[in-house]
Amino acid sequence: MTVFINGKPKLVPRPQQIDGMDVDEFIRRNADPIWSHQNGMWEYIMFDDEDDRNLLNR
């Protein structure tokens, strides 16, 4: 993105977005549990019940 400062054009990096969302928010909404596990994003994996959560604590 170009902005003008003192009459001179300057390039300003824009934050990366996918479909108008931040990249991290897009990943949180659209990643499946297998992809999240493979990429080390365990905190974003949603569990259905307490039994599934206990499997990680072994």
TORKEZA-576149 format. One record per residue: residue in three letters; x, y, z of N, C-alpha, C, O in turn. Coordinates in Angstrom, 3 decimals. Example, Ala and Ser with C-alpha at 12.3 -4.5 7.8 and 13.67 -1.06 7.14 Angstrom:
2
{residuo = Ala nx = 13.190 ny = -5.690 nz = 7.800 cax = 12.300 cay = -4.500 caz = 7.800 cx = 13.200 cy = -3.300 cz = 7.800 ox = 14.236 oy = -3.319 oz = 8.465}
{residuo = Ser nx = 12.850 ny = -2.250 nz = 7.080 cax = 13.670 cay = -1.060 caz = 7.140 cx = 12.900 cy = 0.030 cz = 7.870 ox = 13.409 oy = 1.138 oz = 8.039}
This chain:
58
{residuo = Met nx = 0.861 ny = -1.150 nz = 0.000 cax = 0.000 cay = 0.000 caz = 0.000 cx = 0.914 cy = 1.221 cz = 0.000 ox = 1.941 oy = 1.234 oz = 0.680}
{residuo = Thr nx = 0.548 ny = 2.221 nz = -0.746 cax = 1.335 cay = 3.439 caz = -0.856 cx = 0.634 cy = 4.578 cz = -0.133 ox = -0.556 oy = 4.824 oz = -0.331}
{residuo = Val nx = 1.393 ny = 5.266 nz = 0.705 cax = 0.902 cay = 6.478 caz = 1.363 cx = 1.872 cy = 7.602 cz = 1.040 ox = 3.034 oy = 7.360 oz = 0.711}
{residuo = Phe nx = 1.389 ny = 8.818 nz = 1.135 cax = 2.234 cay = 9.971 caz = 0.857 cx = 2.602 cy = 10.655 cz = 2.162 ox = 1.733 oy = 11.033 oz = 2.948}
{residuo = Ile nx = 3.915 ny = 10.812 nz = 2.385 cax = 4.430 cay = 11.513 caz = 3.549 cx = 5.325 cy = 12.635 cz = 3.042 ox = 6.306 oy = 12.390 oz = 2.340}
{residuo = Asn nx = 4.978 ny = 13.878 nz = 3.405 cax = 5.697 cay = 15.059 caz = 2.926 cx = 5.732 cy = 15.111 cz = 1.403 ox = 6.719 oy = 15.560 oz = 0.819}
{residuo = Gly nx = 4.679 ny = 14.662 nz = 0.768 cax = 4.579 cay = 14.710 caz = -0.686 cx = 5.329 cy = 13.603 cz = -1.405 ox = 5.373 oy = 13.594 oz = -2.635}
{residuo = Lys nx = 5.922 ny = 12.666 nz = -0.666 cax = 6.677 cay = 11.580 caz = -1.286 cx = 5.957 cy = 10.255 cz = -1.012 ox = 5.480 oy = 10.020 oz = 0.098}
{residuo = Pro nx = 5.881 ny = 9.388 nz = -2.039 cax = 5.215 cay = 8.095 caz = -1.820 cx = 6.094 cy = 7.154 cz = -0.985 ox = 7.294 oy = 7.027 oz = -1.226}
{residuo = Lys nx = 5.486 ny = 6.515 nz = -0.024 cax = 6.172 cay = 5.530 caz = 0.816 cx = 5.365 cy = 4.237 cz = 0.787 ox = 4.135 oy = 4.271 oz = 0.828}
{residuo = Leu nx = 6.047 ny = 3.102 nz = 0.718 cax = 5.384 cay = 1.807 caz = 0.746 cx = 5.213 cy = 1.367 cz = 2.196 ox = 6.172 oy = 1.351 oz = 2.967}
{residuo = Val nx = 3.989 ny = 1.011 nz = 2.556 cax = 3.668 cay = 0.544 caz = 3.899 cx = 3.118 cy = -0.863 cz = 3.761 ox = 2.141 oy = -1.080 oz = 3.044}
{residuo = Pro nx = 3.739 ny = -1.831 nz = 4.445 cax = 3.223 cay = -3.199 caz = 4.332 cx = 1.860 cy = -3.331 cz = 4.999 ox = 1.650 oy = -2.849 oz = 6.112}
{residuo = Arg nx = 0.946 ny = -3.985 nz = 4.307 cax = -0.383 cay = -4.266 caz = 4.860 cx = -0.354 cy = -5.623 cz = 5.542 ox = 0.390 oy = -6.509 oz = 5.121}
{residuo = Pro nx = -1.147 ny = -5.798 nz = 6.581 cax = -1.218 cay = -7.137 caz = 7.183 cx = -1.846 cy = -8.114 cz = 6.204 ox = -2.779 oy = -7.771 oz = 5.478}
{residuo = Gln nx = -1.326 ny = -9.327 nz = 6.192 cax = -1.861 cay = -10.335 caz = 5.280 cx = -3.256 cy = -10.736 cz = 5.719 ox = -3.521 oy = -10.918 oz = 6.908}
{residuo = Gln nx = -4.153 ny = -10.871 nz = 4.735 cax = -5.526 cay = -11.262 caz = 5.011 cx = -6.000 cy = -12.262 cz = 3.975 ox = -5.576 oy = -12.247 oz = 2.820}
{residuo = Ile nx = -6.893 ny = -13.130 nz = 4.425 cax = -7.550 cay = -14.087 caz = 3.538 cx = -9.042 cy = -13.873 cz = 3.717 ox = -9.554 oy = -13.997 oz = 4.830}
{residuo = Asp nx = -9.732 ny = -13.561 nz = 2.665 cax = -11.178 cay = -13.289 caz = 2.697 cx = -11.538 cy = -12.229 cz = 3.739 ox = -12.586 oy = -12.313 oz = 4.380}
{residuo = Gly nx = -10.673 ny = -11.243 nz = 3.904 cax = -10.937 cay = -10.159 caz = 4.844 cx = -10.645 cy = -10.490 cz = 6.295 ox = -10.915 oy = -9.671 oz = 7.173}
{residuo = Met nx = -10.099 ny = -11.672 nz = 6.572 cax = -9.758 cay = -12.087 caz = 7.941 cx = -8.254 cy = -12.146 cz = 8.089 ox = -7.520 oy = -12.335 oz = 7.119}
{residuo = Asp nx = -7.814 ny = -11.982 nz = 9.315 cax = -6.409 cay = -12.186 caz = 9.629 cx = -6.057 cy = -13.647 cz = 9.333 ox = -6.918 oy = -14.520 oz = 9.439}
{residuo = Val nx = -4.813 ny = -13.920 nz = 8.967 cax = -4.412 cay = -15.276 caz = 8.592 cx = -4.623 cy = -16.251 cz = 9.748 ox = -5.105 oy = -17.364 oz = 9.535}
{residuo = Asp nx = -4.268 ny = -15.848 nz = 10.973 cax = -4.431 cay = -16.739 caz = 12.124 cx = -5.900 cy = -17.049 cz = 12.395 ox = -6.244 oy = -18.186 oz = 12.717}
{residuo = Glu nx = -6.760 ny = -16.052 nz = 12.268 cax = -8.189 cay = -16.266 caz = 12.475 cx = -8.747 cy = -17.211 cz = 11.408 ox = -9.575 oy = -18.068 oz = 11.718}
{residuo = Phe nx = -8.305 ny = -17.065 nz = 10.158 cax = -8.741 cay = -17.939 caz = 9.074 cx = -8.354 cy = -19.393 cz = 9.364 ox = -9.151 oy = -20.306 oz = 9.153}
{residuo = Ile nx = -7.133 ny = -19.598 nz = 9.845 cax = -6.676 cay = -20.948 caz = 10.163 cx = -7.497 cy = -21.530 cz = 11.300 ox = -7.905 oy = -22.690 oz = 11.235}
{residuo = Arg nx = -7.748 ny = -20.741 nz = 12.345 cax = -8.537 cay = -21.233 caz = 13.479 cx = -9.925 cy = -21.666 cz = 13.054 ox = -10.438 oy = -22.667 oz = 13.556}
{residuo = Arg nx = -10.539 ny = -20.942 nz = 12.149 cax = -11.904 cay = -21.261 caz = 11.729 cx = -11.975 cy = -22.423 cz = 10.755 ox = -12.965 oy = -23.155 oz = 10.756}
{residuo = Asn nx = -10.958 ny = -22.617 nz = 9.924 cax = -11.066 cay = -23.566 caz = 8.813 cx = -10.197 cy = -24.812 cz = 8.918 ox = -10.389 oy = -25.750 oz = 8.144}
{residuo = Ala nx = -9.250 ny = -24.854 nz = 9.847 cax = -8.364 cay = -26.017 caz = 9.925 cx = -9.076 cy = -27.183 cz = 10.596 ox = -9.817 oy = -27.004 oz = 11.563}
{residuo = Asp nx = -8.842 ny = -28.374 nz = 10.072 cax = -9.396 cay = -29.556 caz = 10.715 cx = -8.411 cy = -30.040 cz = 11.785 ox = -7.255 oy = -29.617 oz = 11.787}
{residuo = Pro nx = -8.852 ny = -30.922 nz = 12.695 cax = -7.976 cay = -31.354 caz = 13.787 cx = -6.696 cy = -32.028 cz = 13.324 ox = -5.660 oy = -31.877 oz = 13.970}
{residuo = Ile nx = -6.738 ny = -32.759 nz = 12.235 cax = -5.525 cay = -33.429 caz = 11.751 cx = -4.494 cy = -32.403 cz = 11.303 ox = -3.319 oy = -32.525 oz = 11.649}
{residuo = Trp nx = -4.907 ny = -31.401 nz = 10.546 cax = -3.980 cay = -30.362 caz = 10.099 cx = -3.412 cy = -29.606 cz = 11.295 ox = -2.217 oy = -29.316 oz = 11.338}
{residuo = Ser nx = -4.272 ny = -29.284 nz = 12.270 cax = -3.808 cay = -28.568 caz = 13.456 cx = -2.777 cy = -29.390 cz = 14.219 ox = -1.781 oy = -28.846 oz = 14.695}
{residuo = His nx = -3.003 ny = -30.682 nz = 14.338 cax = -2.058 cay = -31.543 caz = 15.040 cx = -0.726 cy = -31.625 cz = 14.288 ox = 0.337 oy = -31.541 oz = 14.904}
{residuo = Gln nx = -0.775 ny = -31.787 nz = 12.978 cax = 0.440 cay = -31.899 caz = 12.181 cx = 1.281 cy = -30.629 cz = 12.231 ox = 2.501 oy = -30.690 oz = 12.079}
{residuo = Asn nx = 0.648 ny = -29.490 nz = 12.439 cax = 1.361 cay = -28.227 caz = 12.461 cx = 1.581 cy = -27.683 cz = 13.874 ox = 1.946 oy = -26.520 oz = 14.045}
{residuo = Gly nx = 1.357 ny = -28.523 nz = 14.881 cax = 1.660 cay = -28.153 caz = 16.255 cx = 0.738 cy = -27.119 cz = 16.852 ox = 1.148 oy = -26.376 oz = 17.745}
{residuo = Met nx = -0.489 ny = -27.047 nz = 16.389 cax = -1.448 cay = -26.064 caz = 16.898 cx = -2.479 cy = -26.769 cz = 17.775 ox = -3.682 oy = -26.676 oz = 17.529}
{residuo = Trp nx = -2.000 ny = -27.471 nz = 18.798 cax = -2.875 cay = -28.304 caz = 19.625 cx = -3.876 cy = -27.480 cz = 20.421 ox = -4.956 oy = -27.973 oz = 20.743}
{residuo = Glu nx = -3.541 ny = -26.237 nz = 20.745 cax = -4.458 cay = -25.421 caz = 21.550 cx = -5.725 cy = -25.049 cz = 20.789 ox = -6.697 oy = -24.606 oz = 21.402}
{residuo = Tyr nx = -5.739 ny = -25.217 nz = 19.470 cax = -6.915 cay = -24.878 caz = 18.672 cx = -7.799 cy = -26.075 cz = 18.359 ox = -8.843 oy = -25.918 oz = 17.727}
{residuo = Ile nx = -7.400 ny = -27.273 nz = 18.790 cax = -8.185 cay = -28.467 caz = 18.520 cx = -9.354 cy = -28.511 cz = 19.496 ox = -9.160 oy = -28.447 oz = 20.710}
{residuo = Met nx = -10.558 ny = -28.620 nz = 18.967 cax = -11.757 cay = -28.707 caz = 19.799 cx = -12.073 cy = -30.168 cz = 20.080 ox = -11.998 oy = -31.010 oz = 19.185}
{residuo = Phe nx = -12.428 ny = -30.465 nz = 21.330 cax = -12.765 cay = -31.823 caz = 21.733 cx = -14.272 cy = -31.950 cz = 21.904 ox = -14.955 oy = -31.002 oz = 22.292}
{residuo = Asp nx = -14.775 ny = -33.143 nz = 21.604 cax = -16.212 cay = -33.389 caz = 21.734 cx = -16.618 cy = -33.667 cz = 23.177 ox = -17.673 oy = -33.222 oz = 23.628}
{residuo = Asp nx = -15.777 ny = -34.405 nz = 23.898 cax = -16.128 cay = -34.720 caz = 25.284 cx = -14.860 cy = -34.860 cz = 26.120 ox = -13.747 oy = -34.739 oz = 25.610}
{residuo = Glu nx = -15.046 ny = -35.117 nz = 27.404 cax = -13.927 cay = -35.183 caz = 28.341 cx = -13.035 cy = -36.397 cz = 28.083 ox = -11.840 oy = -36.349 oz = 28.375}
{residuo = Asp nx = -13.595 ny = -37.490 nz = 27.538 cax = -12.780 cay = -38.688 caz = 27.272 cx = -11.704 cy = -38.398 cz = 26.241 ox = -10.576 oy = -38.868 oz = 26.388}
{residuo = Asp nx = -12.019 ny = -37.643 nz = 25.210 cax = -11.023 cay = -37.301 caz = 24.198 cx = -9.930 cy = -36.426 cz = 24.788 ox = -8.762 oy = -36.570 oz = 24.427}
{residuo = Arg nx = -10.285 ny = -35.538 nz = 25.674 cax = -9.306 cay = -34.636 caz = 26.285 cx = -8.327 cy = -35.428 cz = 27.168 ox = -7.146 oy = -35.091 oz = 27.249}
{residuo = Asn nx = -8.830 ny = -36.484 nz = 27.829 cax = -7.974 cay = -37.277 caz = 28.706 cx = -6.942 cy = -38.079 cz = 27.929 ox = -5.922 oy = -38.463 oz = 28.502}
{residuo = Leu nx = -7.165 ny = -38.343 nz = 26.657 cax = -6.194 cay = -39.090 caz = 25.853 cx = -4.876 cy = -38.322 cz = 25.732 ox = -3.814 oy = -38.938 oz = 25.653}
{residuo = Leu nx = -4.929 ny = -37.010 nz = 25.715 cax = -3.708 cay = -36.211 caz = 25.595 cx = -2.913 cy = -36.172 cz = 26.887 ox = -1.707 oy = -35.926 oz = 26.846}
{residuo = Asn nx = -3.530 ny = -36.401 nz = 28.009 cax = -2.863 cay = -36.292 caz = 29.298 cx = -2.149 cy = -37.561 cz = 29.722 ox = -1.591 oy = -37.614 oz = 30.818}
{residuo = Arg nx = -2.155 ny = -38.578 nz = 28.886 cax = -1.488 cay = -39.838 caz = 29.252 cx = -0.015 cy = -39.759 cz = 29.013 ox = 0.704 oy = -40.726 oz = 29.265}
